[in-house]
Amino acid sequence: MKIQGTSAGTVGASKALAQDVVKEFAEKFGDGWEIPDSNRVKVSKLPAHSDASAAAEVFSRCDSCDIYQMQLADQKVFVVAWTIGDHEGAEIFNAMGKRLAAGHYSSSEELSWQFGGKSEWFDEQSKANG
């Protein structure tokens, strides 16, 4: 697993929490991110006007997008999982809908994570989809 630069949005305890959440996510779901359907929720469960709802809106225009709710590192979190061609990603948000981390991998790239409020894939898809 590769860790990319952290964002100024996550510092100290928040960064540690994000890392704990990602670690538990990786332990539970492995590299293939096989998340049980029992964790799937509707977009209406996401906090309105949040990073999570914005990600669901942007990634819903991609090849596939699923939204999950679960407990990780003793925290309620939302996961927006997406597929674009051979790229797969997961954006992890706290209960308030604030982005904790964004991960992605493909057949030619190893799994990498960004911590904090930034997601390169979200930014790229936002621009591509207007």
DABELMO-V675529 format. One record per pair of residues at least 4 apart in sequence whose ideal C-beta (glycine too) atoms are under 7 Angstrom apart, sorted by sequence separation. I is the first residue (numbers start at 1). J is the second residue. D is the distance in whole Angstrom. If there is no record, write none. Layout:
BEGIN
I:J:D  I:J:D
END
This chain:
BEGIN
6:10:6  10:14:5  11:15:6  13:17:6  14:18:6  15:19:6  16:20:6  17:21:6  18:22:6  19:23:6  20:24:6  21:25:6  22:26:6  23:27:6  24:28:6  25:29:6  29:33:5  30:34:7  35:39:5  41:45:4  46:50:6  49:53:7  50:54:7  51:55:6  52:56:6  53:57:6  54:58:6  55:59:6  56:60:6  71:75:7  93:97:5  94:98:5  105:109:6  114:118:6  119:123:6  120:124:6  121:125:6  122:126:6  123:127:7  124:128:6  125:129:6  10:15:5  29:34:6  47:52:6  48:53:6  60:65:5  71:76:6  72:77:5  83:88:5  93:98:6  105:110:6  114:119:6  29:35:6  46:52:5  47:53:7  59:65:4  93:99:6  94:100:6  105:111:4  114:120:7  46:53:4  69:76:7  70:77:6  82:89:5  93:100:6  10:18:6  91:99:6  92:100:5  103:111:6  104:112:7  6:15:6  56:65:7  69:78:6  70:79:7  81:90:5  92:101:5  103:112:7  46:56:6  68:78:7  103:113:4  56:67:6  67:78:7  68:79:4  79:90:5  80:91:5  91:102:5  101:113:5  102:114:5  43:56:5  67:80:6  68:81:7  79:92:5  89:102:7  90:103:5  101:114:7  89:103:6  101:115:5  65:80:7  66:81:5  77:92:6  78:93:5  89:104:4  77:93:6  88:104:7  65:82:5  77:94:6  87:104:6  88:105:6  102:119:4  104:121:6  64:82:7  77:95:7  99:117:5  64:83:4  75:94:6  76:95:4  78:97:7  87:106:4  102:121:7  62:82:5  63:83:5  75:95:7  86:106:5  99:119:6  102:122:7  46:67:7  59:80:6  62:83:7  63:84:6  86:107:5  62:84:5  63:85:7  59:82:4  43:67:6  45:69:6  56:80:5  1:26:7  55:80:5  40:66:6  41:67:5  52:78:5  40:67:7  41:68:7  40:68:6  41:69:5  52:80:6  91:119:6  39:68:4  39:69:6  39:70:5  91:122:7  46:78:6  89:121:5  35:68:5  55:91:5  52:93:4  51:93:6  35:79:7  53:97:6  52:97:4  35:81:7  50:96:7  51:97:6  25:72:6  50:97:3  51:98:6  24:72:5  33:81:6  50:98:7  51:99:4  24:73:5  47:96:6  47:97:4  21:72:5  46:97:6  21:73:5  20:73:4  21:75:6  33:88:7  17:73:6  21:77:6  33:90:6  17:75:7  62:125:7  58:122:6  51:117:7  59:125:6  25:92:7  55:122:6  58:125:5  58:126:5  61:129:5  22:92:7  21:92:6  58:129:6  21:100:6  22:101:5  21:101:7  31:111:6  22:103:7  18:100:4  18:101:5  22:113:6  19:115:7  18:115:5  15:115:6  10:115:5  10:116:3  9:116:4  10:117:7  2:110:6  4:112:5  7:115:7  8:116:7  9:117:3  2:111:7  4:113:7  6:115:5  7:116:3  9:118:7  1:111:5  2:112:4  3:113:6  4:114:5  6:116:5  7:117:5  7:118:4  1:113:7
END
